[in-house]
């Protein structure tokens, strides 16, 4: 009986120790300038501000010489950020609103995920940390 009790207590201790280590993992700071690494865009950057889980996102790009600006707000849950955007400087034929869902890489240097726009289109979207 004693070996079983010891084993049960030991396993309980290991589970507790693991959960404490996992909870103590520091959150990677995503505030700053991010380069838009999607194909076909030039001079493309995003500025991300994480205010205690509230995300503020601004995005500028050029496509075939045309300027595009969008911004929005959302939330961060762990290493996933989701936010809605509204376009303030559109490119003709492009969407004027949408939602982005991005996941932060383990090294904290890329955000990759998907967009869904108000024209019912979706696809990949990615950013790399600049500063």
DSSP file (Angstrom, degrees, kcal/mol; ACC not computed):
  #  RESIDUE AA STRUCTURE BP1 BP2  ACC     N-H-->O    O-->H-N    N-H-->O    O-->H-N    TCO  KAPPA ALPHA  PHI   PSI    X-CA   Y-CA   Z-CA
    1    1 A X     >        0   0    0      0, 0.0     4,-2.1     0, 0.0     5,-0.2   0.000 360.0 360.0 360.0 -40.7    0.0    0.0    0.0
    2    2 A X  H  >  +     0   0    0      1,-0.2     4,-2.7     2,-0.2     5,-0.2   0.895 360.0  53.9 -62.6 -41.6    2.8    2.4    0.8
    3    3 A X  H  > S+     0   0    0      1,-0.2     4,-2.6     2,-0.2    -1,-0.2   0.900 109.8  49.0 -61.0 -37.5    4.5    2.2   -2.6
    4    4 A X  H  > S+     0   0    0      2,-0.2     4,-2.6     1,-0.2    -1,-0.2   0.919 112.0  47.8 -66.3 -42.7    1.1    3.1   -4.3
    5    5 A X  H  X S+     0   0    0     -4,-2.1     4,-2.5     2,-0.2     5,-0.2   0.915 112.8  48.9 -62.9 -43.7    0.6    6.0   -2.0
    6    6 A X  H  X S+     0   0    0     -4,-2.7     4,-2.6     2,-0.2    -2,-0.2   0.932 112.1  48.7 -61.5 -45.9    4.1    7.2   -2.6
    7    7 A X  H  X S+     0   0    0     -4,-2.6     4,-2.6     2,-0.2    -2,-0.2   0.913 111.6  49.7 -61.6 -43.6    3.7    6.8   -6.4
    8    8 A X  H  X S+     0   0    0     -4,-2.6     4,-2.3     2,-0.2    -1,-0.2   0.919 113.2  46.0 -62.1 -44.8    0.4    8.7   -6.4
    9    9 A X  H  X S+     0   0    0     -4,-2.5     4,-2.4     2,-0.2    -2,-0.2   0.895 112.3  51.4 -65.0 -39.6    1.9   11.6   -4.3
   10   10 A X  H  X S+     0   0    0     -4,-2.6     4,-2.3     2,-0.2    -2,-0.2   0.922 111.1  46.8 -64.1 -45.1    5.0   11.7   -6.6
   11   11 A X  H  X S+     0   0    0     -4,-2.6     4,-2.4     2,-0.2    -2,-0.2   0.905 111.7  51.8 -64.0 -41.6    2.8   11.9   -9.7
   12   12 A X  H  X S+     0   0    0     -4,-2.3     4,-2.2    -5,-0.2    -2,-0.2   0.911 110.0  49.4 -60.8 -42.8    0.7   14.6   -8.1
   13   13 A X  H  X S+     0   0    0     -4,-2.4     4,-2.8     2,-0.2    -2,-0.2   0.915 110.3  50.4 -62.6 -44.2    3.8   16.6   -7.3
   14   14 A X  H  X S+     0   0    0     -4,-2.3     4,-2.6     1,-0.2     5,-0.2   0.914 110.2  49.8 -61.9 -43.4    5.2   16.3  -10.8
   15   15 A X  H  X S+     0   0    0     -4,-2.4     4,-2.3     2,-0.2    -1,-0.2   0.916 112.7  47.2 -61.2 -43.2    1.9   17.5  -12.3
   16   16 A X  H  X S+     0   0    0     -4,-2.2     4,-2.1     2,-0.2    -2,-0.2   0.934 112.5  48.9 -63.5 -46.4    1.8   20.5  -10.0
   17   17 A X  H  X S+     0   0    0     -4,-2.8     4,-2.0     1,-0.2    -2,-0.2   0.901 112.3  48.8 -61.3 -41.9    5.5   21.3  -10.7
   18   18 A X  H  X S+     0   0    0     -4,-2.6     4,-2.6     1,-0.2    -1,-0.2   0.914 110.2  50.6 -64.7 -43.5    4.9   21.1  -14.5
   19   19 A X  H  X S+     0   0    0     -4,-2.3     4,-2.2     1,-0.2    -1,-0.2   0.871 110.2  50.4 -65.1 -35.0    1.8   23.3  -14.3
   20   20 A X  H  X S+     0   0    0     -4,-2.1     4,-1.3     2,-0.2    -1,-0.2   0.897 111.5  47.7 -68.3 -40.1    3.7   25.9  -12.3
   21   21 A X  H  < S+     0   0    0     -4,-2.0     4,-0.3     2,-0.2    -2,-0.2   0.915 112.7  49.0 -65.4 -43.1    6.5   26.0  -14.9
   22   22 A X  H >< S+     0   0    0     -4,-2.6     3,-1.2     1,-0.2    -2,-0.2   0.901 111.0  49.8 -63.5 -42.0    4.1   26.2  -17.8
   23   23 A X  H 3< S+     0   0    0     -4,-2.2    -1,-0.2     1,-0.2    -2,-0.2   0.773 105.9  57.8 -67.8 -26.3    2.2   29.1  -16.1
   24   24 A X  T 3< S+     0   0    0     -4,-1.3    -1,-0.2    -3,-0.2     2,-0.2   0.481  73.7 122.2 -85.5  -2.1    5.5   30.9  -15.5
   25   25 A X    <   -     0   0    0     -3,-1.2     2,-0.0    -4,-0.3    -3,-0.0  -0.445  68.9-118.8 -62.0 123.5    6.4   31.0  -19.2
   26   26 A X        -     0   0    0     -2,-0.2     2,-0.4     1,-0.1    -1,-0.1  -0.344  21.5-114.7 -69.5 146.1    6.8   34.7  -20.0
   27   27 A X        -     0   0    0      1,-0.1     2,-0.3    -3,-0.0    -1,-0.1  -0.636  31.2-119.2 -78.5 131.1    4.5   36.2  -22.6
   28   28 A X        -     0   0    0     -2,-0.4     2,-0.3     1,-0.1    -1,-0.1  -0.570  25.9-121.1 -75.2 130.1    6.5   37.4  -25.8
   29   29 A X        +     0   0    0     -2,-0.3    -1,-0.1     1,-0.1     0, 0.0  -0.565  30.2 179.2 -71.7 125.5    6.1   41.1  -26.4
   30   30 A X        +     0   0    0     -2,-0.3    18,-0.2    20,-0.1    -1,-0.1   0.377  37.5 124.4-108.8   1.9    4.6   41.8  -29.8
   31   31 A X        +     0   0    0     19,-0.1     2,-0.3    16,-0.1    18,-0.2  -0.395  52.2  46.1 -63.0 134.0    4.6   45.6  -29.6
   32   32 A X  E    S-A   48   0A   0     16,-2.4    16,-2.6    -2,-0.1     2,-0.4  -0.917  91.0 -25.3 140.2-161.5    6.4   47.2  -32.5
   33   33 A X  E     -A   47   0A   0     -2,-0.3    97,-2.7    14,-0.2    98,-1.6  -0.783  48.4-171.5 -98.2 133.3    7.0   47.3  -36.2
   34   34 A X  E     -AB  46 129A   0     12,-3.2    12,-3.1    -2,-0.4     2,-0.4  -0.976  19.8-129.8-125.9 137.0    6.3   44.2  -38.4
   35   35 A X  E     -AB  45 128A   0     93,-3.6    93,-2.5    -2,-0.4     2,-0.6  -0.726  21.2-127.2 -86.4 131.4    7.2   43.8  -42.0
   36   36 A X  E     - B   0 127A   0      8,-2.1     8,-0.3    -2,-0.4    91,-0.2  -0.702  26.4-176.1 -76.2 118.1    4.4   42.5  -44.2
   37   37 A X        +     0   0    0     89,-1.9     2,-0.2    -2,-0.6    90,-0.1   0.046  35.5 127.9-108.5  24.9    5.9   39.4  -46.0
   38   38 A X    >   -     0   0    0     88,-0.3     3,-1.2     1,-0.1     6,-0.1  -0.557  68.0 -95.4 -80.7 147.3    2.9   38.6  -48.2
   39   39 A X  T 3  S+     0   0    0      1,-0.2    -1,-0.1    -2,-0.2     3,-0.1  -0.289 101.0  19.9 -67.2 143.7    3.7   38.2  -51.9
   40   40 A X  T 3  S+     0   0    0      1,-0.3    24,-0.4    -3,-0.1     2,-0.3   0.327  93.8 112.9  87.6  -6.7    3.2   41.1  -54.3
   41   41 A X    <   -     0   0    0     -3,-1.2     2,-0.3    22,-0.1    -1,-0.3  -0.725  44.2-164.2-101.8 151.3    3.3   44.0  -51.8
   42   42 A X  E     + C   0  62A   0     20,-2.9    20,-2.3    -2,-0.3     3,-0.1  -0.891  68.3  12.4-127.1 159.9    5.9   46.7  -51.4
   43   43 A X  E    S+     0   0A   0     -2,-0.3     2,-0.6     1,-0.2    -1,-0.2   0.870  87.1 163.8  44.1  46.4    6.7   49.1  -48.6
   44   44 A X  E     +     0   0A   0     -8,-0.3    -8,-2.1    -3,-0.2     2,-0.3  -0.848   6.9 155.1-107.8 119.5    4.5   47.1  -46.4
   45   45 A X  E     -AC  35  60A   0     15,-2.2    15,-2.8    -2,-0.6     2,-0.4  -0.962  23.9-156.3-138.5 155.9    4.6   47.4  -42.6
   46   46 A X  E     -AC  34  59A   0    -12,-3.1   -12,-3.2    -2,-0.3     2,-0.5  -0.979   7.6-151.4-128.0 145.4    2.3   46.9  -39.7
   47   47 A X  E     -AC  33  58A   0     11,-2.6    11,-2.1    -2,-0.4     2,-0.5  -0.981  16.7-166.7-115.5 125.7    2.5   48.5  -36.3
   48   48 A X  E     -AC  32  57A   0    -16,-2.6   -16,-2.4    -2,-0.5     2,-0.5  -0.945   8.0-171.4-118.3 132.1    1.1   46.4  -33.5
   49   49 A X  E     - C   0  56A   0      7,-2.5     7,-2.6    -2,-0.5     2,-0.7  -0.988   5.3-163.8-121.8 123.4    0.3   47.6  -30.0
   50   50 A X  E     - C   0  55A   0     -2,-0.5     2,-0.9     5,-0.2     5,-0.2  -0.920   6.2-176.0-108.2 108.3   -0.7   45.1  -27.3
   51   51 A X  E >  S- C   0  54A   0      3,-3.2     3,-1.3    -2,-0.7    -2,-0.0  -0.752  75.2 -48.2-108.4  83.8   -2.3   46.9  -24.3
   52   52 A X  T 3  S-     0   0    0     -2,-0.9    -1,-0.1     1,-0.3     3,-0.1   0.895 122.6 -35.8  55.3  44.3   -2.8   44.1  -21.8
   53   53 A X  T 3  S+     0   0    0      1,-0.3    23,-2.2    22,-0.1     2,-0.6   0.211 114.2 114.5  96.4 -15.4   -4.4   41.8  -24.4
   54   54 A X  E <   -CD  51  75A   0     -3,-1.3    -3,-3.2    21,-0.2     2,-0.4  -0.812  57.3-148.7 -88.3 124.0   -6.2   44.5  -26.4
   55   55 A X  E     -CD  50  74A   0     19,-1.8    19,-2.0    -2,-0.6     2,-0.5  -0.790  15.1-170.5 -98.8 132.5   -4.6   44.7  -29.8
   56   56 A X  E     -CD  49  73A   0     -7,-2.6    -7,-2.5    -2,-0.4     2,-0.4  -0.995  15.7-171.4-118.9 123.9   -4.4   47.9  -31.8
   57   57 A X  E     +CD  48  72A   0     15,-2.9    15,-2.5    -2,-0.5     2,-0.4  -0.951  13.6 180.0-125.1 131.8   -3.2   47.2  -35.4
   58   58 A X  E     -CD  47  71A   0    -11,-2.1   -11,-2.6    -2,-0.4     2,-0.4  -0.992   9.6-172.7-129.7 141.2   -2.2   49.6  -38.2
   59   59 A X  E     -CD  46  70A   0     11,-2.7    11,-2.1    -2,-0.4     2,-0.4  -0.992   9.0-179.3-142.8 128.3   -1.1   48.5  -41.7
   60   60 A X  E     +CD  45  69A   0    -15,-2.8   -15,-2.2    -2,-0.4     2,-0.3  -0.982  15.3 154.9-125.4 138.9    0.3   50.2  -44.7
   61   61 A X  E     - D   0  68A   0      7,-2.0     7,-2.2    -2,-0.4     2,-0.4  -0.983  30.7-137.9-153.5 163.6    1.2   48.7  -48.0
   62   62 A X  E     -CD  42  67A   0    -20,-2.3   -20,-2.9    -2,-0.3     2,-0.4  -0.986  15.6-173.8-124.1 139.0    1.6   49.5  -51.7
   63   63 A X  E >  S- D   0  66A   0      3,-2.4     3,-2.0    -2,-0.4   -22,-0.1  -0.966  75.6 -19.9-136.0 116.4    0.5   47.2  -54.5
   64   64 A X  T 3  S-     0   0    0    -24,-0.4     3,-0.1    -2,-0.4    -1,-0.1   0.884 129.3 -51.0  51.8  41.8    1.3   48.0  -58.1
   65   65 A X  T 3  S+     0   0    0      1,-0.3     2,-0.4   -23,-0.0    -1,-0.3   0.396 113.0 120.5  81.3  -2.7    1.9   51.6  -57.0
   66   66 A X  E <   -D   63   0A   0     -3,-2.0    -3,-2.4     1,-0.0     2,-0.3  -0.781  58.6-130.8 -98.1 139.6   -1.4   52.0  -55.2
   67   67 A X  E     -D   62   0A   0     -2,-0.4     2,-0.4    -5,-0.2    -5,-0.2  -0.624  22.3-173.6 -91.2 146.6   -1.4   52.8  -51.5
   68   68 A X  E     -D   61   0A   0     -7,-2.2    -7,-2.0    -2,-0.3     2,-0.4  -0.998   4.2-178.2-141.6 133.2   -3.5   50.9  -49.0
   69   69 A X  E     +DE  60  89A   0     20,-1.6    19,-2.1    -2,-0.4    20,-1.8  -0.999   7.5 165.0-134.8 134.6   -4.2   51.6  -45.3
   70   70 A X  E     +DE  59  87A   0    -11,-2.1   -11,-2.7    -2,-0.4     2,-0.3  -0.979   5.8 178.3-141.3 155.3   -6.2   49.7  -42.8
   71   71 A X  E     +DE  58  86A   0     15,-2.0    15,-2.7    -2,-0.3     2,-0.3  -0.984   9.6 147.1-151.8 160.9   -6.4   49.7  -39.0
   72   72 A X  E     -DE  57  85A   0    -15,-2.5   -15,-2.9    -2,-0.3     2,-0.3  -0.983  31.3-111.6-174.3-176.5   -8.4   47.9  -36.3
   73   73 A X  E     +DE  56  84A   0     11,-0.9    11,-2.4    -2,-0.3     2,-0.2  -0.909  36.5 133.1-134.0 160.0   -8.6   46.4  -32.8
   74   74 A X  E     -DE  55  83A   0    -19,-2.0   -19,-1.8    -2,-0.3     2,-0.3  -0.829  41.7 -80.3-171.9-148.1   -8.9   43.0  -31.3
   75   75 A X  E     -DE  54  82A   0      7,-2.7     7,-2.4   -21,-0.3     2,-0.5  -0.944  18.2-134.6-142.3 161.0   -7.6   40.8  -28.6
   76   76 A X  E     - E   0  81A   0    -23,-2.2     2,-0.5    -2,-0.3     5,-0.2  -0.972  15.7-178.6-117.2 130.6   -4.7   38.5  -27.8
   77   77 A X  E >   - E   0  80A   0      3,-2.9     3,-1.9    -2,-0.5     2,-0.4  -0.937  67.9 -51.8-127.1 107.0   -5.2   35.1  -26.2
   78   78 A X  T 3  S-     0   0    0     -2,-0.5   -25,-0.0     1,-0.3     0, 0.0  -0.513 122.6 -20.1  63.9-122.6   -1.9   33.4  -25.5
   79   79 A X  T 3  S+     0   0    0     -2,-0.4    25,-3.2    -3,-0.1     2,-0.5   0.154 120.3  93.3-103.5  17.6    0.1   33.5  -28.8
   80   80 A X  E <   -EF  77 103A   0     -3,-1.9    -3,-2.9    23,-0.2     2,-0.4  -0.941  53.0-170.1-112.7 130.5   -3.0   34.1  -31.0
   81   81 A X  E     -EF  76 102A   0     21,-2.8    21,-3.0    -2,-0.5     2,-0.4  -0.966   3.9-178.0-118.6 138.0   -4.2   37.6  -32.0
   82   82 A X  E     +EF  75 101A   0     -7,-2.4    -7,-2.7    -2,-0.4     2,-0.3  -1.000  12.3 158.8-132.8 132.0   -7.5   38.2  -33.7
   83   83 A X  E     -EF  74 100A   0     17,-2.0    17,-2.6    -2,-0.4     2,-0.4  -0.991  33.9-126.1-151.4 155.6   -8.6   41.7  -34.8
   84   84 A X  E     -EF  73  99A   0    -11,-2.4   -11,-0.9    -2,-0.3     2,-0.3  -0.818  27.4-158.0-101.6 145.7  -11.0   43.3  -37.1
   85   85 A X  E     -EF  72  98A   0     13,-2.8    13,-1.9    -2,-0.4     2,-0.4  -0.912  11.4-158.8-125.1 151.5   -9.8   46.0  -39.6
   86   86 A X  E     -EF  71  97A   0    -15,-2.7   -15,-2.0    -2,-0.3     2,-0.5  -0.992  24.5-126.7-124.0 137.0  -11.4   48.8  -41.5
   87   87 A X  E     +E   70   0A   0      9,-2.6   -17,-0.3    -2,-0.4     3,-0.2  -0.709  26.7 175.8 -87.0 127.5   -9.8   50.2  -44.6
   88   88 A X  E    S+     0   0A   0    -19,-2.1     2,-0.3    -2,-0.5   -18,-0.2   0.607  81.4  32.7-105.3 -17.2   -9.2   53.9  -44.6
   89   89 A X  E    S-E   69   0A   0    -20,-1.8   -20,-1.6     2,-0.0    -1,-0.3  -0.789  88.0-166.4-136.7  92.3   -7.3   54.2  -47.9
   90   90 A X        -     0   0    0     -2,-0.3     2,-0.5    -3,-0.2   -23,-0.1  -0.305  20.9-133.5 -83.9 161.6   -8.6   51.5  -50.2
   91   91 A X    >   -     0   0    0      4,-0.3     3,-2.6   -25,-0.1   -23,-0.1  -0.949  46.2 -95.8-104.8 132.4   -7.4   50.0  -53.5
   92   92 A X  T 3  S+     0   0    0     -2,-0.5     3,-0.1     1,-0.3    -1,-0.0  -0.207 109.9  15.3 -53.5 129.4  -10.2   49.8  -56.1
   93   93 A X  T 3  S+     0   0    0      1,-0.4    -1,-0.3     0, 0.0     2,-0.1   0.217 102.1 112.5  91.4 -14.6  -11.7   46.3  -56.1
   94   94 A X  S <  S-     0   0    0     -3,-2.6    -1,-0.4     1,-0.1    -4,-0.0  -0.448  76.0 -90.0 -86.3 164.4  -10.2   45.3  -52.7
   95   95 A X        -     0   0    0     -2,-0.1    -4,-0.3     1,-0.1    -1,-0.1  -0.221  21.6-150.4 -67.6 161.3  -12.2   44.7  -49.6
   96   96 A X  S    S+     0   0    0      1,-0.2    -9,-2.6    -6,-0.1     2,-0.3   0.358  76.3  18.0-115.3   1.5  -12.9   47.5  -47.1
   97   97 A X  E     +F   86   0A   0    -11,-0.2    21,-2.2   -27,-0.1     2,-0.3  -0.978  65.8 141.1-162.5 161.7  -13.1   45.5  -43.9
   98   98 A X  E     -FG  85 117A   0    -13,-1.9   -13,-2.8    -2,-0.3     2,-0.4  -0.990  38.9 -98.9 179.4-174.3  -12.1   42.1  -42.6
   99   99 A X  E     -FG  84 116A   0     17,-2.9    17,-2.2    -2,-0.3     2,-0.4  -0.996  23.4-161.0-132.3 135.9  -10.7   40.0  -39.8
  100  100 A X  E     -FG  83 115A   0    -17,-2.6   -17,-2.0    -2,-0.4     2,-0.4  -0.941   3.1-169.4-115.4 139.4   -7.2   38.7  -39.3
  101  101 A X  E     +FG  82 114A   0     13,-2.6    13,-2.1    -2,-0.4     2,-0.3  -0.977  16.8 177.0-127.0 117.0   -6.2   35.8  -37.1
  102  102 A X  E     -FG  81 113A   0    -21,-3.0   -21,-2.8    -2,-0.4     2,-0.5  -0.908  20.1-150.3-125.1 147.5   -2.5   35.4  -36.5
  103  103 A X  E     -FG  80 112A   0      9,-2.7     9,-2.0    -2,-0.3     2,-0.3  -0.971  20.6-128.9-118.1 130.7   -0.3   33.0  -34.4
  104  104 A X  E     - G   0 111A   0    -25,-3.2     7,-0.2    -2,-0.5   -25,-0.1  -0.591  27.0-119.9 -77.3 132.8    3.0   34.1  -33.0
  105  105 A X    >   -     0   0    0      5,-2.7     3,-1.4    -2,-0.3    -1,-0.1  -0.248  26.6-106.7 -67.4 161.4    5.9   31.8  -33.7
  106  106 A X  T 3  S+     0   0    0      1,-0.3    -1,-0.1     2,-0.1    -2,-0.1   0.848 122.1  50.5 -59.3 -35.3    7.8   30.2  -30.8
  107  107 A X  T 3  S-     0   0    0      1,-0.0    -1,-0.3   -79,-0.0    -2,-0.0   0.546 109.9-125.1 -82.2  -5.1   10.8   32.5  -31.4
  108  108 A X  S <  S+     0   0    0     -3,-1.4    -2,-0.1     2,-0.2     3,-0.1   0.621  82.3 105.9  77.9  13.1    8.5   35.5  -31.4
  109  109 A X  S    S+     0   0    0      1,-0.1    20,-2.7    19,-0.1     2,-0.4   0.526  71.3  44.4-107.4  -6.7    9.7   36.8  -34.8
  110  110 A X  E     - H   0 128A   0     18,-0.2    -5,-2.7   -76,-0.0     2,-0.5  -0.991  53.7-160.0-137.8 149.5    6.8   35.9  -37.1
  111  111 A X  E     +GH 104 127A   0     16,-2.6    16,-2.6    -2,-0.4     2,-0.4  -0.995  24.0 173.8-121.8 120.6    3.0   36.2  -37.1
  112  112 A X  E     +GH 103 126A   0     -9,-2.0    -9,-2.7    -2,-0.5     2,-0.3  -0.972  19.2  97.0-131.7 144.9    1.3   33.9  -39.5
  113  113 A X  E     -GH 102 125A   0     12,-2.4    12,-1.9    -2,-0.4     2,-0.3  -0.859  58.2 -56.1 178.6-140.1   -2.4   33.2  -40.1
  114  114 A X  E     -GH 101 124A   0    -13,-2.1   -13,-2.6    10,-0.3     2,-0.3  -0.913  25.1-148.6-134.9 156.9   -5.4   34.0  -42.2
  115  115 A X  E     -GH 100 123A   0      8,-2.5     8,-1.6    -2,-0.3     2,-0.4  -0.910   5.4-167.2-118.1 153.1   -7.5   36.9  -43.3
  116  116 A X  E     -GH  99 122A   0    -17,-2.2   -17,-2.9    -2,-0.3     6,-0.2  -0.979  16.7-162.2-135.8 126.7  -11.2   36.9  -44.1
  117  117 A X  E >   -G   98   0A   0      4,-2.8     3,-1.4    -2,-0.4   -19,-0.3  -0.521  34.4-102.4-109.5 176.1  -12.6   40.0  -45.8
  118  118 A X  T 3  S+     0   0    0    -21,-2.2   -20,-0.1     1,-0.3    -1,-0.0   0.377 116.9  65.4 -79.8   6.2  -16.0   41.6  -46.3
  119  119 A X  T 3  S-     0   0    0    -22,-0.2    -1,-0.3     2,-0.2     3,-0.1   0.114 120.1-107.2-106.5  17.8  -16.1   40.3  -49.9
  120  120 A X  S <  S+     0   0    0     -3,-1.4     2,-0.3     1,-0.2    -2,-0.2   0.802  78.3 132.3  61.3  34.2  -16.1   36.7  -48.6
  121  121 A X        +     0   0    0     -4,-0.1    -4,-2.8     2,-0.0     2,-0.3  -0.821  30.4 179.5-108.1 153.9  -12.5   36.1  -49.5
  122  122 A X  E     + H   0 116A   0     -2,-0.3     2,-0.3    -6,-0.2    -6,-0.2  -0.974  11.4 135.9-148.2 162.7   -9.9   34.5  -47.3
  123  123 A X  E     - H   0 115A   0     -8,-1.6    -8,-2.5    -2,-0.3     2,-0.1  -0.982  50.3 -47.5 177.3-174.7   -6.3   33.5  -47.5
  124  124 A X  E     - H   0 114A   0     -2,-0.3     2,-0.3   -10,-0.2   -10,-0.3  -0.416  42.2-178.3 -79.0 153.3   -2.9   33.6  -45.8
  125  125 A X  E     + H   0 113A   0    -12,-1.9   -12,-2.4   -24,-0.1     2,-0.3  -0.981   4.9 177.6-148.5 141.1   -1.3   36.6  -44.2
  126  126 A X  E     - H   0 112A   0     -2,-0.3   -89,-1.9   -14,-0.2   -88,-0.3  -0.999  11.0-170.6-150.7 148.9    2.1   36.9  -42.5
  127  127 A X  E     -BH  36 111A   0    -16,-2.6   -16,-2.6    -2,-0.3     2,-0.4  -0.978  10.7-150.0-137.8 148.8    4.4   39.4  -40.8
  128  128 A X  E     -BH  35 110A   0    -93,-2.5   -93,-3.6    -2,-0.3   -18,-0.2  -0.966  32.1-105.1-120.7 138.4    8.0   39.4  -39.6
  129  129 A X  E     +B   34   0A   0    -20,-2.7   -95,-0.2    -2,-0.4   -20,-0.0  -0.361  37.6 170.9 -63.0 133.8    9.3   41.4  -36.7
  130  130 A X              0   0    0    -97,-2.7   -96,-0.2    -2,-0.1    -1,-0.2   0.766 360.0 360.0-105.1 -51.5   11.4   44.4  -37.7
  131  131 A X              0   0    0    -98,-1.6   -97,-0.1     0, 0.0    -2,-0.1   0.286 360.0 360.0-138.0 360.0   11.8   46.2  -34.3
